[in-house]
């Protein structure tokens, strides 16, 4: 699989599926569609035991596909599942603690910033990436305009890479890429029809290959 180094790449947010084996099958199928930079695994409302089982089923599949497996907001599960990274939502103190404790051994990313001030505060902790949007925020076909605005501002000002959440239409990935963000995240757009997940990933990669702006250098 070739990795496009000079354009925005795709990040997947795993869907809310309780059964670990089913979740692993759905994610594994999607990864057959082509380049994916990373897969973020949120806990949603599941208890720690269920989330542990999900992470242990999904993480090896993601890593085998050449992507980074990132567990959201549960460092214990991330460690036990041998994930590549930890995503911290909305708490600057917790983020700073995670950065100090886990980098460079693990990727530590940040989400939950609702405005520029919060984003800059989080950026001071020096995470590996910033995430603009909510994992379950893809309720419309297009990306949320506030997330696009934050990603565009951040990308023009700050060297820390960012991920912007797109909408539930696969075509919305392009608007994310056009902000200058290094990564664009999809969830429902890929996983609402599991049988088509690989096809959607392939189509999004083709769209980004054709139309996404190129990074300099």
DORO-828312 format. One record per residue (C-alpha): residue in three letters; z, y, x. Coordinates in steps of 0.5 Angstrom, whole numbers, padded with zeros to 4 digits, always signed. Each point is the difference from the previous one (the first is absolute). Layout:
N
ALAZYX
...
END
This chain:
217
UNK+0000+0000+0000
UNK-0002+0007+0003
UNK+0005+0005-0001
UNK-0003+0007-0001
UNK+0004+0004+0005
UNK-0003+0007-0002
UNK+0001+0001-0007
UNK+0005-0001-0006
UNK+0003-0007+0000
UNK+0002-0004-0006
UNK+0008-0002-0002
UNK+0002-0004-0005
UNK+0006+0000-0005
UNK+0002-0007-0002
UNK+0000-0001-0008
UNK+0006-0001-0004
UNK+0000-0008+0000
UNK+0007-0004+0000
UNK-0003-0006+0002
UNK+0000+0000+0008
UNK-0006-0005+0000
UNK-0004+0003-0005
UNK+0001+0007+0003
UNK-0002-0003+0007
UNK-0007-0003-0003
UNK-0002+0006-0003
UNK+0002+0004+0006
UNK-0004-0005+0004
UNK-0006+0000-0004
UNK+0000+0008+0000
UNK+0000+0000+0008
UNK-0006-0005+0000
UNK-0004+0007-0002
UNK+0000+0003+0007
UNK+0004+0005+0004
UNK+0007+0002-0002
UNK+0004+0004+0005
UNK+0007-0002-0004
UNK+0003-0003-0006
UNK+0007+0003-0003
UNK+0004-0005-0003
UNK+0005+0004-0005
UNK+0006-0003-0003
UNK-0001+0003-0007
UNK+0005-0003-0005
UNK+0001-0007+0004
UNK+0007-0002+0003
UNK+0000-0001+0007
UNK-0001-0008+0000
UNK-0006+0001-0004
UNK-0002+0005+0004
UNK+0001-0004+0006
UNK-0004-0005-0002
UNK-0006+0004-0002
UNK+0000+0003+0007
UNK+0001-0006+0004
UNK-0006-0003-0004
UNK-0005+0007+0001
UNK+0002+0002+0007
UNK-0003-0006+0003
UNK-0006+0001-0004
UNK-0001+0007+0002
UNK+0001-0001+0007
UNK-0005-0005+0000
UNK-0005+0004-0003
UNK+0001+0005+0006
UNK+0004+0005-0004
UNK+0007+0003+0001
UNK+0005-0002-0006
UNK+0005+0005-0002
UNK+0006-0001-0004
UNK+0003+0006-0004
UNK+0007+0002+0000
UNK+0003-0007+0002
UNK+0001+0000+0007
UNK+0004-0007+0000
UNK-0006-0003-0004
UNK-0005+0003+0005
UNK+0004-0003+0006
UNK+0001-0007-0003
UNK-0008+0000-0002
UNK-0002+0002+0007
UNK-0004+0006-0003
UNK-0003+0005+0004
UNK+0003+0006-0003
UNK+0005+0003-0005
UNK-0002+0006-0005
UNK+0006+0004-0002
UNK-0001+0004-0006
UNK+0003+0007-0001
UNK+0007+0000+0004
UNK-0001+0004+0007
UNK+0007-0002+0003
UNK-0002-0008-0002
UNK-0007+0002+0003
UNK+0003+0003+0007
UNK+0004-0006+0000
UNK-0005-0005-0001
UNK-0005+0003+0005
UNK+0006+0000+0005
UNK+0002-0007-0001
UNK-0007-0003-0001
UNK-0005+0003+0004
UNK-0004-0001+0004
UNK+0001-0008-0002
UNK-0002+0002-0007
UNK-0005+0005-0003
UNK+0005+0005-0004
UNK-0003+0004-0006
UNK+0002+0005-0005
UNK-0002+0001-0007
UNK+0003+0004-0006
UNK-0001+0007+0003
UNK-0001+0004-0006
UNK-0002+0007+0003
UNK-0002+0003+0007
UNK+0007+0001+0002
UNK+0002-0007-0002
UNK-0006-0002+0004
UNK+0002+0004+0006
UNK+0007-0002+0000
UNK-0002-0007+0000
UNK-0005+0001+0006
UNK+0006+0003+0004
UNK+0003-0008+0000
UNK-0007-0002+0003
UNK-0002-0005-0004
UNK-0007-0004+0002
UNK-0003+0002-0007
UNK+0001+0004-0006
UNK-0002-0002-0007
UNK-0001+0005-0006
UNK+0000-0003-0007
UNK+0004-0006-0003
UNK-0001-0007+0000
UNK-0001+0000-0007
UNK-0003+0007-0001
UNK-0007-0003-0001
UNK+0000+0001-0007
UNK-0007+0004-0001
UNK-0007-0002+0003
UNK+0001+0006+0005
UNK+0005+0001+0005
UNK+0006+0005-0002
UNK-0003+0007+0002
UNK+0007+0002+0003
UNK+0000-0006+0005
UNK-0007+0002+0002
UNK+0002+0007+0002
UNK+0006-0002+0004
UNK-0004-0005+0004
UNK-0006+0005+0001
UNK+0006+0005+0002
UNK+0003-0005+0005
UNK-0006-0003+0003
UNK-0002+0007+0002
UNK+0007+0002+0003
UNK+0003-0006+0002
UNK-0001-0006+0005
UNK+0004-0005-0003
UNK-0005-0004-0004
UNK+0000+0000-0008
UNK-0001-0005-0006
UNK-0002+0003-0006
UNK+0000-0004-0007
UNK-0006+0000-0004
UNK-0001-0002-0007
UNK-0002-0006-0004
UNK-0008+0001+0001
UNK-0002-0003+0007
UNK-0005+0006+0000
UNK+0007+0005+0001
UNK+0001-0003+0007
UNK-0006+0005+0002
UNK+0004+0006-0002
UNK+0006-0003+0004
UNK-0004+0000+0006
UNK-0003+0007-0001
UNK+0007+0003+0001
UNK-0001-0002+0007
UNK+0006-0005-0001
UNK-0001-0006+0005
UNK+0002-0005-0005
UNK-0001-0001-0008
UNK+0004-0005-0004
UNK-0002-0004-0006
UNK+0004-0004-0005
UNK-0003-0001-0007
UNK-0007+0002+0002
UNK+0000-0007+0004
UNK+0005-0004-0004
UNK-0001+0001-0007
UNK-0005-0005+0000
UNK+0002-0005+0005
UNK-0007-0004+0000
UNK-0003+0006+0002
UNK+0005+0003+0005
UNK-0004-0003+0007
UNK-0007+0003-0003
UNK+0004+0007-0002
UNK+0003+0000+0008
UNK-0008-0001+0002
UNK-0002+0005-0004
UNK+0005+0005+0002
UNK-0001-0001+0007
UNK-0008+0001-0001
UNK+0001+0007-0004
UNK+0005+0002+0006
UNK-0005-0002+0005
UNK-0006+0004-0003
UNK+0004+0006-0003
UNK+0007+0001+0004
UNK+0000+0006+0005
UNK+0001-0003+0007
UNK+0005+0002+0005
UNK-0001+0004+0006
UNK+0001-0003+0007
END
